[in-house]
Amino acid sequence: MFIKEGTHFPPLEWSFWYDKYSEYGAWYSGSSEELLKYYTTKIANSQFENKIFWARIDAEERANAVNMPAAGDIAATSANLLFSESPRYAYDEKSVSGQRMKDIIKENGFNNILLEAAEIAAALTGVFLKLDIDTSISKLPIISCVIPENAFPTFHRGRLVEVLFWRTVKEDYSSGVFYRLFENRKIEKSTTLIEYRLYKGTIDKVGHVMPLESLEETMNLNLVDVAWAIDGLGCTYIPNMRPNKIFPGSSLGINDYSGCIPLLDSLDLAWTSLIRDIELGMGQIFIDEDLLQREDTTIYGSEKTVLNKFSKFQKTFLKLNLSSWRMGGESLEPIKVVQFEMRVDEHIKSCETLFKNIVNMCGYSTQTFGLDIGGMAESGTALRVREKKSFSTRGKKERYWIQGIESILKQAQQLDILYNNYYNPNEFNVELEDSIIIDNSEMSETIKSLDQARAISTEIKVKMQHPNWSIEDIMAEVEKIKEENSMQSEKDIFTPEA
């Protein structure tokens, strides 16, 4: 459903979530400027006043404020746990549909898109995977990811039934004019309808509809309303995790660090304090003004003037003029060394404790982030035990991702059939790798135990030992093993007993 002309943008019913997207995005960016930009607009709000470090630092302190990019690190780690290894797609590679599926995945760089989308979802509550057709770019369906801030979804009974995508195509801050392109997707009579509208408005008003041809940025996009006979909207929404702790029952997801922003803020406070201690702790020498002067000539002529330049990074600093004090008989040191104490250990311990609590609140083990490992290099079962919490969180997210991947690839096949030669869609399954490196000895012991229990076939043995092999290579190896076993059996039959 398109936004009514002249109304507020974003729509008032979405203002809460758009504020949250801005806040989450500021932390995800790892940028002090972005955090200041967001929180300094909230100073008048009693919710933040005297509570958030980034909201109460004044202009003079801003230059020294430091952000530790823990939020971005958490989002990247979440994506790595899911997609550092490419998913395994089980389908018939020899069929026409199998080859088309392979081309769609390869040409779109789909595995890279998944890694990017997973990081966005962990940081911003969820992500959309979207299909488009643009024959000027590719003959295959184009897959892209859309951040939740650029979409207004509508859910019914937990299902995505309509979505309005948007993006700013042109902005003029001098005149305050914003041009936004909207793309609405809905299903009517079992057909997916896609409609486009261009609005001319302001930063907080959607404005009025303009012809697509009226703007150079949209004129050459060849956007026309279309209808697709596919099972879906040509897109899918993948929540980061549910339930939504802010609005239980909502179909929207929640990001990894929404519940620990005060701790992230406290971490930045401690980190900034450490940097300030280092700056204040620089060894300095203060000497009498009479002992350190230099003369220079002004630009007005030959008149001499005394210039005393001050820099925090110089080795020597000037005391006040002490001449009058000395004349009064005061006992003063003409040269004095000052060295302030730096509380490095206390700050590091505070930062480490805060970071560990943040990681645990986000659902991960500290070992996943290189903490509390004691110099041990582990893999396989031992690593799973130590990082159980991280893999539990990963497993929770995995189910959403498998459903979303299968949905978007199924729709991609249908869209490919719609615009290209007809073929029978491929049935397929998606499996995510667990990102754990298992050494050969551990895998061999597992296969041996299953073999002794007569609970594994030769094909599965080869597949487990060589997970990166193609189906053809696996089956060829199985045939070799069968031949060798057959030859060995014949040898045993014809070999006389001793």
Residue pairs with C-beta under 8 A, 6 or more apart in sequence:
1 154
1 162
1 164
1 184
1 186
2 164
2 182
2 184
2 195
2 197
3 9
3 11
3 164
3 182
3 199
3 206
4 206
5 199
5 206
5 207
5 208
5 209
6 205
6 206
6 207
6 208
7 205
7 206
8 15
8 204
8 205
8 206
9 180
9 201
9 203
9 204
9 205
9 206
10 18
10 152
11 152
14 152
17 148
17 252
18 149
20 125
20 246
20 258
21 124
21 125
21 147
21 148
21 149
22 38
23 38
23 261
24 71
24 123
24 124
24 125
24 255
24 257
24 258
25 34
25 123
25 124
25 149
26 34
26 35
26 37
26 38
26 39
27 35
27 71
27 72
27 123
27 257
27 261
27 264
28 71
28 72
28 75
28 123
28 124
29 35
29 72
30 67
30 69
30 71
30 72
31 67
32 62
32 65
32 66
32 67
35 54
35 67
35 268
36 54
36 57
36 62
36 65
38 54
39 48
39 52
39 54
39 55
40 54
40 55
42 48
42 52
42 55
43 49
43 55
43 56
48 55
49 55
49 56
50 56
51 262
52 262
52 265
53 65
53 265
53 266
53 268
53 269
53 272
54 65
54 265
54 268
57 65
64 272
64 275
64 276
64 279
65 268
65 272
66 268
66 271
66 272
66 275
67 268
67 271
68 267
68 268
68 271
68 351
68 355
70 257
70 264
70 267
70 355
70 358
71 123
71 257
71 264
72 123
73 369
74 122
74 256
74 257
74 358
74 359
74 362
74 364
75 119
75 120
75 122
75 123
75 255
75 256
76 119
77 364
77 368
77 369
78 118
78 119
78 122
78 240
78 256
78 364
78 393
78 394
78 397
79 115
79 116
79 118
79 119
79 122
80 115
80 435
81 368
81 390
81 391
81 393
81 394
81 435
82 114
82 118
82 394
82 397
82 398
82 401
82 432
82 435
83 111
83 114
83 115
83 118
83 432
84 115
84 435
85 433
85 435
86 111
86 433
87 111
87 114
87 405
87 430
87 431
87 432
87 433
88 430
88 431
88 432
88 433
88 467
89 101
89 105
89 409
89 428
89 429
89 430
90 428
90 429
90 430
90 431
91 97
91 98
91 101
91 426
91 427
91 428
91 429
92 98
92 426
92 427
93 99
93 102
93 470
93 471
95 423
95 424
95 426
96 423
96 424
97 413
97 423
97 424
97 425
97 426
98 426
100 140
100 413
100 416
100 420
100 423
100 426
101 409
101 413
101 426
101 428
103 140
104 110
104 140
104 141
104 143
104 409
104 412
104 413
104 416
105 111
105 409
107 138
107 140
108 140
108 141
108 142
108 143
110 143
113 129
113 143
113 144
113 145
114 401
114 405
116 145
117 127
117 129
117 145
117 238
118 127
118 397
118 401
120 127
120 145
120 147
121 127
121 238
121 239
121 240
121 253
121 255
122 240
122 255
122 256
123 255
123 256
124 147
124 148
124 149
124 240
124 255
125 148
125 239
125 240
125 252
125 253
125 254
125 255
125 258
126 148
126 237
126 238
126 239
126 240
126 252
126 253
127 145
127 146
127 147
127 148
127 237
127 238
127 240
128 145
128 146
128 147
128 148
128 151
128 153
128 163
128 165
128 235
128 236
128 237
128 238
129 143
129 144
129 145
129 146
129 235
129 236
129 238
129 404
129 408
130 143
130 144
130 145
130 146
130 165
130 234
130 235
131 141
131 142
131 143
131 234
131 235
131 408
131 411
131 412
131 415
132 141
132 142
132 144
132 234
133 141
133 142
133 415
133 419
134 142
135 419
136 222
139 419
139 420
140 416
141 412
141 415
141 416
141 419
143 408
143 412
146 165
146 235
148 252
150 165
150 166
150 167
151 163
151 164
151 165
151 166
152 163
152 164
152 166
153 160
153 162
153 163
153 164
153 237
153 251
153 252
154 160
154 161
154 162
154 163
155 161
155 251
158 251
160 233
160 235
160 236
160 237
160 251
161 186
161 187
161 233
162 184
162 185
162 186
162 187
162 233
163 184
163 185
163 233
163 235
163 237
164 182
164 183
164 184
164 185
165 182
165 183
165 184
165 185
166 180
166 181
166 182
166 183
167 180
167 181
168 178
168 179
168 180
168 181
169 179
169 180
169 181
169 198
169 215
169 217
169 218
170 178
170 179
170 215
170 217
171 177
171 178
171 179
172 178
176 202
176 203
177 200
177 201
177 202
178 200
178 201
178 202
178 203
178 207
179 198
179 199
179 200
179 201
179 210
179 215
179 217
179 218
180 198
180 199
180 201
180 206
180 207
181 196
181 197
181 198
181 218
181 223
182 196
182 197
182 198
182 199
183 194
183 195
183 196
184 193
184 194
184 195
184 196
184 197
185 192
185 193
185 194
185 233
185 234
185 235
186 192
186 193
186 233
187 193
187 233
190 229
191 227
191 228
191 229
192 227
192 228
192 229
192 230
192 232
192 233
192 234
193 225
193 226
193 227
194 225
194 226
194 227
194 228
194 234
195 225
196 212
196 223
196 224
196 225
197 209
198 209
198 210
198 211
198 212
198 214
198 215
198 218
199 206
199 207
199 208
199 209
199 210
200 207
200 208
200 210
201 207
201 208
212 218
212 219
212 221
212 223
213 219
228 234
228 415
228 418
229 414
229 418
230 411
230 414
230 415
230 418
231 410
231 411
231 414
232 407
232 410
232 411
234 411
234 415
235 408
235 411
236 404
236 407
236 408
236 411
237 251
237 404
238 253
238 400
238 401
238 403
238 404
239 251
239 252
239 253
239 254
239 400
240 253
240 254
240 255
240 256
240 397
240 400
241 253
241 254
241 256
241 393
241 396
241 397
241 400
242 251
242 253
242 254
242 400
243 249
243 250
243 254
244 250
244 252
244 253
244 254
245 254
245 258
245 259
246 254
246 258
253 400
256 362
256 363
257 264
257 358
257 361
257 362
259 361
260 357
260 358
260 361
260 362
263 354
263 357
263 358
263 361
264 358
266 354
267 351
267 354
267 355
267 358
270 347
270 350
270 351
270 354
271 347
271 351
273 347
274 344
274 347
274 348
274 351
277 342
277 343
277 344
277 347
278 342
278 344
279 312
280 340
280 342
281 339
281 340
281 341
281 342
282 312
282 313
283 337
283 338
283 339
284 315
284 316
284 317
284 337
284 338
284 339
285 315
285 316
285 317
285 335
285 336
285 337
285 338
286 316
286 317
286 318
286 319
286 335
286 336
286 337
286 338
287 316
287 317
287 318
287 319
287 334
287 335
287 336
288 319
288 322
288 332
288 334
288 335
289 308
289 318
289 319
289 320
289 321
289 322
290 321
290 322
290 323
290 334
291 334
291 335
292 308
292 316
292 318
293 306
293 308
294 306
294 307
295 304
295 305
295 306
295 307
296 304
296 305
296 307
297 303
297 304
297 305
298 305
308 318
310 317
310 318
319 336
322 332
322 334
325 332
326 332
352 371
355 369
355 371
356 366
356 371
356 372
359 365
359 366
359 368
359 369
359 371
360 366
360 389
362 393
363 389
363 390
363 392
363 393
363 396
364 389
364 390
364 393
365 386
365 387
365 388
365 389
365 390
366 372
367 373
367 386
367 387
367 390
368 387
368 390
373 386
378 386
379 436
379 437
379 438
379 439
379 442
380 436
380 437
380 438
380 439
380 442
381 442
383 436
384 391
384 436
391 434
394 434
398 432
401 432
402 430
402 431
402 432
405 430
406 428
406 429
406 430
409 428
409 430
410 425
413 425
413 426
414 425
417 423
417 425
433 467
440 465
443 464
443 465
444 465
446 464
447 456
447 461
447 464
447 465
450 456
450 461
451 461
458 478
458 481
458 482
459 474
459 475
459 478
462 469
462 474
462 477
462 478
462 481
463 469
463 474
466 473
466 474
466 477
469 477
